């Protein structure tokens, strides 16, 4: 086998791998975004109708679909501008750069301790709250128009932000690492048609940010005092304080931890599921 033949095989394999990675990233983001799922289903329906119109010689339907298909890509770029930006950020950002991963175990415990103290008091007083914790995907889109704080996290600060008549109490708080980055953040509400109609704006906003990013969204209901966590495209509703704490600790753990054996030697990493 000549060097040219080997090189041709390598380039073909590389071509297949690149296409596979692109499709993997696209379908992974489609799966975690309700709006993209609905649009994707719409595209499939349009393609099926187009095929059917060709088979049955439906001239008018075929012409109309030709216009839709011609201008569709431009419309998709406009509609999915935020999602495309998030995908590009995710591709360009390695997991080691996730802000929650730089926290030590003690720092992570402190973050959970301060949040739990605040949530317990907010729950008791039925004070509504929405706290969003950034993970691998950047939340800069939501941070930019807010009131910046960049303060050390503390339960007193979180409670003060959400206590009426504080002008920032209706918005959300964003936490990066062990810092309260901003307050008064506004998030897109979930478009999921299966969401319980009784859930309020905070819960829908929490689920919305969990659908579009990998952030953790913590919610305290103003009407009932119930506490919930939205993450990975799912809302864990009406948790007990202990369930809330365990879920928060689990979600804040790095995806790949390093453990040590009894001799103090470094062992292999493992993935938390």
Beta strands, then each sheet from edge to edge (+ up, - down):
strand 1: 129-133
strand 2: 147-152
strand 3: 172-176
strand 4: 179-185
strand 5: 216-220
strand 6: 227-231
strand 7: 234-239
strand 8: 256-260
strand 9: 266-271
sheet 1: 2+ 4- 3+ 1+ 5- 6+ 7-
sheet 2: 8+ 9-
end
